Amino acid sequence: MRHLPKVVFALLAFSISSQADERPTATAEVVTQLEALIANPERPDRHVARDQYRHPLETLTFMGIKPTETVVEIFPGGQGGWYRRIIEPLIEQGGGDYHPVRGRAGWPENTAEGVPYGEVDMVFVFRVHGFLIYGAPAEDHVSDIFRMLKPGGYFGIVDHAEREDVEQDPVSQNGYVKESYFRAMAEAAGFELVRTSDVNRNPGDTKEHPMGVYSLPPSLRGPNKDEHRAVGESDRFTHLYRKPS
C-alpha cells in the first residue's frame, strides 16, 4: 500500500464537525482498490502528471467512497474524465451504480437523465466552478443535488478557493469560489457540513493572476506561463456534506 502513509497524514489534516452521524473514511480494502486504479498503466500520462495536485487517493479516502453505493458525478468530462477514470471502475467492481451528469445535459433546469432522485448515496463535484458561471444560478445546482440524495446521503466537493478577504463575484469570473460562500449556499439548501480537509490546498496560489484560475495549469492561459507552471494547480477547498436523515 504504497500511498497509505500519505493518506494517513492527510486525514489528520481535516476538521470534523459535531455531527453525530459522521461518515467513516474509506476502508483499507477500498484504499487498496483505489491504489490499483490510480496505478493502472492505462491511465493517460497527462492524468498521472496531475496526481501531485489533485491527490485522488487522499481525496476519495477522505470522502469515504464506497464501491457498493449509488454514486453521481457532476460534469465528469465524458468517458475519459479525470476522476471518472477512477471512480466509475471502482463502483462497477463493487456492484454499485455510477451516474454521470453531463455538462450539456440541460441540468438543473431539467431533471438529470438516469439519476434515481431520492435514492443516491453520494454526489461528487470536482472543480465544477461552472456552478457560479454557467446556466442556472448556483443555488439551483446545489438544491437539485440535495433532491438527488436519499436522506442521510453525502455530497463531496473540491473547488478553487477564493481569498476570504475579498467580496465574492456572484458569477465567479476568475474561477475562484470563497469557501465560506459555498458553505453558506450548501447549508441554505439544507446540507450539514460533516468535515473539511486541507489535502488540496496550495499556499503558493495567490489567486491574483491575469486570467484568474485559468492562468494556472492545466489551462496556462495568458502571459507568464513558466511562473504559473511553477505555482502548480489552484488552491482548493475540500468539503463533505450530509443530507439530514
C-alpha positions as CSV (number, residue, x, y, z in Angstrom):
1,M,0.0,0.0,0.0
2,R,2.5,2.5,-1.4
3,H,0.5,5.7,-0.6
4,L,-1.1,4.8,2.7
5,P,1.3,6.7,4.9
6,K,0.5,9.9,2.9
7,V,-3.2,9.1,3.2
8,V,-3.0,8.7,7.0
9,F,-1.1,12.0,7.2
10,A,-3.6,13.8,5.0
11,L,-6.5,12.5,7.0
12,L,-5.1,14.1,10.1
13,A,-5.4,17.5,8.3
14,F,-9.2,17.7,8.3
15,S,-11.5,19.1,10.8
16,I,-14.7,17.3,11.9
17,S,-17.9,18.9,12.7
18,S,-20.0,17.9,15.6
19,Q,-22.5,15.9,13.5
20,A,-23.4,12.7,15.4
21,D,-23.8,10.6,12.2
22,E,-20.4,11.0,10.7
23,R,-19.4,9.2,7.5
24,P,-16.3,7.0,8.0
25,T,-13.4,7.5,5.7
26,A,-12.7,4.8,3.1
27,T,-11.8,1.3,4.4
28,A,-8.4,-0.2,4.0
29,E,-9.8,-2.6,1.4
30,V,-11.2,0.3,-0.7
31,V,-7.9,2.2,-0.3
32,T,-6.1,-0.8,-1.9
33,Q,-8.6,-0.8,-4.8
34,L,-8.1,2.9,-5.3
35,E,-4.3,2.5,-5.3
36,A,-4.6,-0.2,-8.0
37,L,-6.8,2.0,-10.2
38,I,-4.6,5.1,-9.8
39,A,-1.5,3.0,-10.7
40,N,-3.3,1.5,-13.7
41,P,-0.8,1.8,-16.6
42,E,-3.6,2.6,-19.0
43,R,-4.2,5.9,-17.3
44,P,-3.1,8.7,-19.6
45,D,0.3,10.2,-18.7
46,R,-1.4,13.7,-18.6
47,H,-3.7,12.4,-15.9
48,V,-0.9,10.8,-13.9
49,A,1.1,14.1,-14.0
50,R,-1.8,15.8,-12.2
51,D,-1.9,13.4,-9.3
52,Q,0.5,15.6,-7.4
53,Y,-2.0,18.4,-7.4
54,R,-5.3,16.5,-7.2
55,H,-4.5,13.9,-4.6
56,P,-7.1,11.3,-5.8
57,L,-6.3,8.7,-3.2
58,E,-6.4,11.0,-0.3
59,T,-9.4,12.9,-1.5
60,L,-11.6,9.8,-2.2
61,T,-10.4,8.3,1.1
62,F,-11.5,11.4,2.9
63,M,-14.9,11.4,1.2
64,G,-15.5,7.8,2.4
65,I,-16.2,6.4,-1.1
66,K,-17.9,3.0,-1.1
67,P,-18.0,0.8,-4.2
68,T,-21.4,-0.6,-3.3
69,E,-23.2,2.7,-3.4
70,T,-25.2,4.6,-6.0
71,V,-22.9,7.5,-7.0
72,V,-23.4,10.6,-9.1
73,E,-20.6,12.7,-10.5
74,I,-21.5,16.1,-11.8
75,F,-19.9,17.2,-15.1
76,P,-17.2,14.5,-15.2
77,G,-15.9,15.5,-18.6
78,G,-17.0,12.5,-20.6
79,Q,-15.9,8.9,-20.6
80,G,-12.2,10.0,-20.2
81,G,-12.9,12.4,-17.4
82,W,-10.1,12.7,-14.9
83,Y,-11.9,11.4,-11.7
84,R,-14.3,9.3,-13.7
85,R,-11.5,7.0,-14.8
86,I,-11.0,6.1,-11.2
87,I,-14.5,6.3,-9.7
88,E,-16.5,4.6,-12.4
89,P,-14.5,1.3,-12.4
90,L,-14.4,1.3,-8.6
91,I,-18.1,1.5,-8.4
92,E,-18.6,-1.1,-11.2
93,Q,-16.2,-3.5,-9.4
94,G,-18.2,-3.2,-6.2
95,G,-21.6,-3.6,-7.7
96,G,-22.8,-0.1,-7.1
97,D,-24.2,2.3,-9.7
98,Y,-22.4,5.2,-11.3
99,H,-24.3,8.0,-12.9
100,P,-22.6,10.9,-14.7
101,V,-24.4,14.2,-15.2
102,R,-23.1,15.7,-18.5
103,G,-22.1,19.3,-18.7
104,R,-24.5,20.0,-21.6
105,A,-27.4,17.9,-20.4
106,G,-29.7,20.8,-19.6
107,W,-29.3,20.2,-15.9
108,P,-30.5,21.5,-13.4
109,E,-33.2,23.3,-15.5
110,N,-34.2,19.7,-16.4
111,T,-34.0,16.6,-14.2
112,A,-30.7,14.9,-14.6
113,E,-31.3,12.0,-17.0
114,G,-30.8,8.5,-15.5
115,V,-30.3,9.7,-11.9
116,P,-32.6,8.0,-9.4
117,Y,-33.7,11.0,-7.4
118,G,-34.1,10.4,-3.7
119,E,-32.0,7.2,-3.9
120,V,-28.4,8.4,-4.4
121,D,-25.9,7.7,-1.7
122,M,-23.1,10.1,-2.8
123,V,-22.7,13.0,-5.2
124,F,-19.3,14.2,-6.2
125,V,-18.3,17.6,-7.6
126,F,-14.7,18.2,-8.6
127,R,-13.6,21.8,-9.7
128,V,-17.0,22.5,-11.3
129,H,-16.8,26.2,-10.7
130,G,-19.4,26.4,-13.5
131,F,-21.9,26.3,-10.6
132,L,-21.4,30.0,-10.4
133,I,-20.7,30.8,-14.0
134,Y,-22.8,28.8,-16.4
135,G,-26.5,28.2,-16.8
136,A,-28.8,28.2,-13.7
137,P,-28.0,30.1,-10.5
138,A,-25.5,28.3,-8.3
139,E,-28.2,27.6,-5.6
140,D,-30.3,25.7,-8.2
141,H,-27.4,23.3,-8.8
142,V,-26.9,22.7,-5.0
143,S,-30.7,22.4,-4.4
144,D,-31.0,19.8,-7.1
145,I,-28.1,17.8,-5.7
146,F,-30.0,17.8,-2.4
147,R,-33.0,16.3,-4.2
148,M,-30.9,13.6,-5.7
149,L,-29.6,12.3,-2.4
150,K,-31.5,10.0,-0.2
151,P,-31.9,11.1,3.5
152,G,-28.5,10.5,5.1
153,G,-26.7,10.7,1.7
154,Y,-23.5,12.6,1.2
155,F,-22.2,15.4,-1.1
156,G,-18.4,15.8,-1.6
157,I,-16.9,18.9,-3.4
158,V,-13.5,20.1,-4.3
159,D,-13.3,23.6,-5.8
160,H,-11.0,26.5,-6.5
161,A,-10.8,28.5,-3.2
162,E,-11.0,32.3,-3.4
163,R,-9.4,34.5,-0.8
164,E,-11.7,35.1,2.2
165,D,-10.9,38.8,2.5
166,V,-12.4,39.7,-0.9
167,E,-16.0,40.0,-1.9
168,Q,-17.4,37.0,-3.9
169,D,-18.1,37.7,-7.5
170,P,-21.5,36.1,-8.0
171,V,-20.6,34.8,-11.5
172,S,-17.0,33.9,-10.4
173,Q,-15.4,35.3,-13.5
174,N,-11.9,34.4,-12.2
175,G,-13.0,30.8,-11.5
176,Y,-12.5,31.0,-7.7
177,V,-15.2,30.5,-5.0
178,K,-14.9,31.5,-1.4
179,E,-15.1,28.5,0.9
180,S,-17.4,30.4,3.3
181,Y,-19.6,31.4,0.3
182,F,-20.1,27.9,-0.9
183,R,-20.6,26.5,2.6
184,A,-23.4,29.1,3.3
185,M,-25.0,28.1,0.0
186,A,-24.9,24.4,0.8
187,E,-26.3,25.0,4.3
188,A,-29.1,27.2,2.9
189,A,-30.1,24.2,0.6
190,G,-30.4,22.0,3.8
191,F,-27.0,20.3,3.9
192,E,-25.0,19.8,7.1
193,L,-21.2,20.1,7.0
194,V,-19.6,16.9,8.1
195,R,-15.9,17.7,7.7
196,T,-13.3,19.6,5.7
197,S,-9.8,18.8,4.5
198,D,-6.7,20.7,3.6
199,V,-5.4,18.0,1.3
200,N,-5.9,20.0,-1.9
201,R,-4.6,23.3,-0.5
202,N,-1.8,25.1,-2.4
203,P,-0.5,28.1,-0.3
204,G,1.6,29.2,-3.3
205,D,-1.5,30.2,-5.2
206,T,-2.0,33.9,-4.6
207,K,-5.3,34.0,-6.6
208,E,-4.0,37.1,-8.3
209,H,-3.4,36.0,-11.9
210,P,-4.2,37.9,-15.1
211,M,-6.6,35.2,-16.2
212,G,-7.7,34.1,-12.8
213,V,-7.5,30.3,-12.1
214,Y,-7.2,29.8,-15.9
215,S,-3.7,31.2,-15.7
216,L,-2.6,28.1,-13.8
217,P,-2.1,24.6,-15.0
218,P,-3.6,22.8,-16.8
219,S,-5.1,25.8,-18.8
220,L,-2.0,28.1,-18.6
221,R,-3.8,30.9,-20.4
222,G,-2.2,34.4,-20.7
223,P,1.3,35.5,-20.0
224,N,3.9,34.3,-17.6
225,K,3.4,30.6,-18.3
226,D,6.6,29.5,-16.6
227,E,5.7,31.4,-13.5
228,H,2.3,29.9,-13.3
229,R,3.5,26.5,-14.1
230,A,5.8,26.8,-11.1
231,V,2.8,27.6,-8.8
232,G,1.1,24.4,-9.8
233,E,-2.7,23.9,-9.8
234,S,-5.0,26.0,-7.8
235,D,-5.6,26.2,-4.1
236,R,-8.8,24.2,-3.4
237,F,-11.2,23.6,-0.5
238,T,-12.4,20.1,0.1
239,H,-15.8,19.6,1.9
240,L,-18.0,16.7,2.8
241,Y,-21.7,17.5,3.4
242,R,-24.7,15.3,4.5
243,K,-28.4,15.5,3.8
244,P,-30.1,15.1,7.2
245,S,-31.9,11.8,7.7
